[in-house]
Amino acid sequence: MHTSINGFEMSYLCEGDHHNTPIIFIHGFPFNKSFWTEQISYLKDNFYCISYDVRGHGESRDDAPSYNIDLFVDDLFGLMDYLKLPKAIICGLSMGGYIALRAYERFPDIFISIILAASKSEPDTIEAKTGRLKAIHLLHENGIEEYAENSLRNLFSEASIVENTPSVIKIRNIILQTPISTIEKTLLALAARSDTSSVLSKINVPALIIGGTEDRMIPMNVLQNMGKQIPHASVNFIPHTAHLVNCENPIAFNELLKDFLMGIK
């Protein structure tokens, strides 16, 4: 399905009974709404599941000259208004988590609970910003194929890469289909994002944090520290998974999700 949101055509998906509690899934970078297929299939009988392509990604193609996290948040609010959702559970992984935290910071009363997977509240370090700029340079110099291969090594555990699991193949194909301009603009938006750490202690809804034990991008101690600052947070780690924890072990991820969600439904 498509609708016009803030000047572009957003592609989104809704599954389940709209009378059930809504949960909005926000994908990471540079993926699309199909990133959450396993989770939606698992939860749609009990929840109204919504996923969407962040502008520029998937089928939400957009020619804005630049992106920023607040723009992505405005798009999320626009979708909620369009779907007439006064409140929702929000679930974001990595970039999706950055969007979720900023959204909560701006309008906390519209969220029933928050789920953060492989994400953090701190802004990029100087080293991380430099790495994103280097990635843009290499993307233009060496092409999308090499960019995708480099990304996969950071996103998945070594075992998944060696075995070339279906999830690795899926993510590789998604990256290859993402416009270079979207990758560049989103990398710059991620590098420029603000610090949302001050909102953690103000989160007064149930919160679930999920990470992978082998995640080199968001290590366990970062998520543990974030969990200590959120009053009602549960922090969980899935063994032998890296950054894309929901893709590498969807069964364990889905069980954590359902246990958490059924407890607050």
Secondary structure per residue as TSV (DSSP state, phi and psi in degrees):
chain	resnum	aa	ss	phi	psi
A	1	M	-	360.0	150.6
A	2	H	E	-132.5	149.0
A	3	T	E	-151.2	155.2
A	4	S	E	-82.0	120.5
A	5	I	E	-130.4	118.4
A	6	N	T	50.6	40.2
A	7	G	T	91.1	7.3
A	8	F	E	-142.7	164.2
A	9	E	E	-90.3	108.3
A	10	M	E	-86.9	134.4
A	11	S	E	-98.3	130.9
A	12	Y	E	-144.5	167.0
A	13	L	E	-137.5	134.2
A	14	C	E	-124.2	130.3
A	15	E	E	-137.0	142.6
A	16	G	S	103.2	175.1
A	17	D	-	-76.0	124.3
A	18	H	T	-68.4	-9.3
A	19	H	T	-80.8	-16.6
A	20	N	S	-76.8	167.1
A	21	T	-	-61.0	127.4
A	22	P	E	-81.0	141.9
A	23	I	E	-130.4	127.0
A	24	I	E	-105.3	124.9
A	25	F	E	-101.3	129.9
A	26	I	E	-118.2	119.4
A	27	H	-	-74.4	165.3
A	28	G	-	-86.0	-172.7
A	29	F	T	-103.2	137.6
A	30	P	T	-106.4	71.0
A	31	F	-	-105.4	-157.5
A	32	N	-	-150.8	-175.0
A	33	K	G	-63.1	-23.5
A	34	S	G	-67.1	-12.1
A	35	F	G	-56.1	-28.9
A	36	W	G	-103.1	16.1
A	37	T	H	-54.5	-45.9
A	38	E	H	-64.3	-39.5
A	39	Q	H	-70.1	-42.9
A	40	I	H	-66.7	-41.3
A	41	S	H	-59.7	-35.6
A	42	Y	H	-76.7	-32.9
A	43	L	H	-104.0	-12.0
A	44	K	T	-64.8	-20.0
A	45	D	T	-75.5	-18.4
A	46	N	T	-118.1	-14.8
A	47	F	S	-136.7	157.5
A	48	Y	E	-89.0	102.4
A	49	C	E	-96.2	129.0
A	50	I	E	-127.4	129.5
A	51	S	E	-131.6	154.1
A	52	Y	E	-149.1	159.3
A	53	D	-	-87.8	116.9
A	54	V	-	-56.4	143.9
A	55	R	T	-50.9	136.2
A	56	G	T	89.5	-17.8
A	57	H	S	-104.6	155.8
A	58	G	T	55.0	-127.3
A	59	E	T	-95.6	2.3
A	60	S	-	-90.1	63.1
A	61	R	-	-71.6	141.1
A	62	D	-	-151.9	141.7
A	63	D	-	-111.0	23.4
A	64	A	-	-58.5	143.1
A	65	P	S	-68.3	-23.6
A	66	S	-	-154.9	160.7
A	67	Y	-	-121.8	159.8
A	68	N	-	-154.7	163.5
A	69	I	H	-62.4	-38.5
A	70	D	H	-65.3	-32.3
A	71	L	H	-63.9	-43.5
A	72	F	H	-62.6	-37.8
A	73	V	H	-65.8	-42.8
A	74	D	H	-57.6	-38.4
A	75	D	H	-65.5	-40.8
A	76	L	H	-59.8	-48.2
A	77	F	H	-61.3	-37.7
A	78	G	H	-62.6	-40.6
A	79	L	H	-67.0	-41.5
A	80	M	H	-61.7	-40.8
A	81	D	H	-63.2	-44.3
A	82	Y	H	-62.5	-40.7
A	83	L	T	-84.3	0.3
A	84	K	T	57.7	50.6
A	85	L	-	-106.2	101.9
A	86	P	S	-68.3	-28.5
A	87	K	S	-146.4	154.4
A	88	A	E	-159.0	158.0
A	89	I	E	-81.3	142.3
A	90	I	E	-123.1	134.7
A	91	C	E	-132.0	119.5
A	92	G	E	-133.4	141.5
A	93	L	E	-112.1	132.0
A	94	S	T	54.6	-113.5
A	95	M	H	-55.3	-37.7
A	96	G	H	-60.0	-34.5
A	97	G	H	-69.5	-37.8
A	98	Y	H	-60.7	-42.2
A	99	I	H	-64.6	-44.1
A	100	A	H	-62.3	-44.9
A	101	L	H	-65.1	-41.6
A	102	R	H	-66.7	-37.7
A	103	A	H	-62.8	-43.6
A	104	Y	H	-64.4	-39.5
A	105	E	H	-59.9	-38.4
A	106	R	H	-80.5	-42.7
A	107	F	-	-140.7	76.5
A	108	P	G	-65.1	-26.5
A	109	D	G	-72.2	-10.3
A	110	I	G	-96.8	7.7
A	111	F	E	-116.9	131.0
A	112	I	E	-79.8	-39.5
A	113	S	E	-162.2	169.4
A	114	I	E	-134.8	136.2
A	115	I	E	-122.5	124.1
A	116	L	E	-120.5	119.9
A	117	A	E	-116.0	126.9
A	118	A	S	46.9	49.6
A	119	S	-	-138.9	170.5
A	120	K	-	-152.3	167.1
A	121	S	S	-94.9	-22.5
A	122	E	S	-72.1	150.4
A	123	P	-	-75.9	173.7
A	124	D	-	-62.7	141.5
A	125	T	-	-75.0	169.3
A	126	I	H	-58.7	-40.0
A	127	E	H	-63.1	-42.7
A	128	A	H	-66.6	-40.6
A	129	K	H	-62.4	-42.7
A	130	T	H	-61.2	-39.5
A	131	G	H	-63.5	-37.3
A	132	R	H	-68.5	-40.4
A	133	L	H	-65.2	-38.7
A	134	K	H	-64.8	-38.4
A	135	A	H	-62.8	-38.9
A	136	I	H	-62.7	-44.4
A	137	H	H	-61.0	-46.9
A	138	L	H	-68.4	-32.3
A	139	L	H	-60.5	-45.3
A	140	H	H	-73.0	-32.0
A	141	E	H	-80.5	-40.4
A	142	N	H	-110.8	-12.2
A	143	G	-	97.1	168.2
A	144	I	H	-69.6	-30.1
A	145	E	H	-64.6	-46.8
A	146	E	H	-67.6	-37.3
A	147	Y	H	-58.8	-44.2
A	148	A	H	-62.0	-45.0
A	149	E	H	-64.4	-41.8
A	150	N	H	-62.5	-40.1
A	151	S	H	-64.3	-43.6
A	152	L	H	-59.0	-35.6
A	153	R	H	-66.9	-25.9
A	154	N	H	-88.9	-26.2
A	155	L	H	-86.4	-30.6
A	156	F	S	-117.0	159.8
A	157	S	-	-68.9	159.1
A	158	E	H	-60.3	-37.1
A	159	A	H	-63.2	-41.6
A	160	S	H	-64.9	-39.1
A	161	I	H	-65.1	-45.0
A	162	V	H	-63.2	-42.3
A	163	E	H	-80.2	-11.5
A	164	N	T	51.3	52.5
A	165	T	-	-61.5	160.3
A	166	P	H	-54.4	-34.4
A	167	S	H	-67.1	-36.2
A	168	V	H	-65.2	-44.5
A	169	I	H	-61.3	-43.8
A	170	K	H	-60.3	-48.5
A	171	I	H	-67.1	-39.3
A	172	R	H	-56.0	-46.8
A	173	N	H	-64.9	-38.1
A	174	I	H	-63.4	-44.4
A	175	I	H	-61.8	-44.0
A	176	L	H	-63.0	-25.0
A	177	Q	T	-89.6	-5.4
A	178	T	S	-84.6	130.3
A	179	P	-	-59.1	141.2
A	180	I	H	-58.1	-37.8
A	181	S	H	-62.6	-36.7
A	182	T	H	-66.9	-43.4
A	183	I	H	-60.4	-45.3
A	184	E	H	-63.7	-49.3
A	185	K	H	-65.0	-35.5
A	186	T	H	-74.2	-38.4
A	187	L	H	-58.2	-42.0
A	188	L	H	-66.2	-37.9
A	189	A	H	-65.6	-40.5
A	190	L	H	-66.3	-39.5
A	191	A	H	-66.0	-29.8
A	192	A	T	-95.5	1.4
A	193	R	-	-65.0	152.9
A	194	S	-	-85.6	164.9
A	195	D	-	-81.0	123.3
A	196	T	-	-108.1	17.8
A	197	S	G	-61.6	-30.9
A	198	S	G	-66.0	-19.1
A	199	V	G	-83.3	-17.9
A	200	L	G	-56.5	-47.5
A	201	S	G	-69.2	-13.0
A	202	K	G	-98.0	-1.3
A	203	I	-	-74.2	108.4
A	204	N	-	-108.8	24.0
A	205	V	S	-118.9	161.0
A	206	P	-	-57.2	137.5
A	207	A	E	-130.8	138.4
A	208	L	E	-121.5	130.2
A	209	I	E	-118.8	128.0
A	210	I	E	-126.8	133.1
A	211	G	E	-138.2	169.7
A	212	G	E	-104.4	141.5
A	213	T	T	-67.5	-19.3
A	214	E	T	-111.3	18.4
A	215	D	-	-73.2	115.9
A	216	R	S	-87.5	-15.3
A	217	M	S	-87.6	-41.5
A	218	I	S	-127.9	87.1
A	219	P	-	-66.2	163.3
A	220	M	H	-58.3	-39.3
A	221	N	H	-63.4	-30.4
A	222	V	H	-66.3	-43.8
A	223	L	H	-70.4	-37.1
A	224	Q	H	-63.1	-42.5
A	225	N	H	-64.6	-39.5
A	226	M	H	-64.8	-40.9
A	227	G	H	-62.4	-33.8
A	228	K	H	-67.1	-25.9
A	229	Q	H	-88.0	-18.6
A	230	I	S	-92.5	122.0
A	231	P	T	-55.5	-39.2
A	232	H	T	-121.6	53.1
A	233	A	E	-105.4	142.1
A	234	S	E	-113.8	127.1
A	235	V	E	-111.8	127.5
A	236	N	E	-135.4	145.6
A	237	F	E	-125.4	139.6
A	238	I	E	-104.2	119.5
A	239	P	T	-61.3	149.8
A	240	H	T	63.1	24.4
A	241	T	-	-123.1	156.3
A	242	A	-	-111.4	-133.2
A	243	H	S	-71.1	-39.6
A	244	L	-	-91.8	65.9
A	245	V	H	-62.4	-32.8
A	246	N	H	-73.3	-22.6
A	247	C	H	-87.1	-38.0
A	248	E	H	-74.4	-35.1
A	249	N	-	-140.6	73.7
A	250	P	H	-62.8	-29.6
A	251	I	H	-64.0	-50.6
A	252	A	H	-65.5	-40.7
A	253	F	H	-62.3	-45.8
A	254	N	H	-64.3	-37.7
A	255	E	H	-65.1	-40.8
A	256	L	H	-62.5	-43.3
A	257	L	H	-60.4	-50.3
A	258	K	H	-66.2	-41.8
A	259	D	H	-58.5	-43.0
A	260	F	H	-66.6	-49.2
A	261	L	H	-67.8	-39.5
A	262	M	H	-67.3	-24.4
A	263	G	H	-75.4	-19.4
A	264	I	H	-113.2	-4.3
A	265	K	-	-63.6	360.0
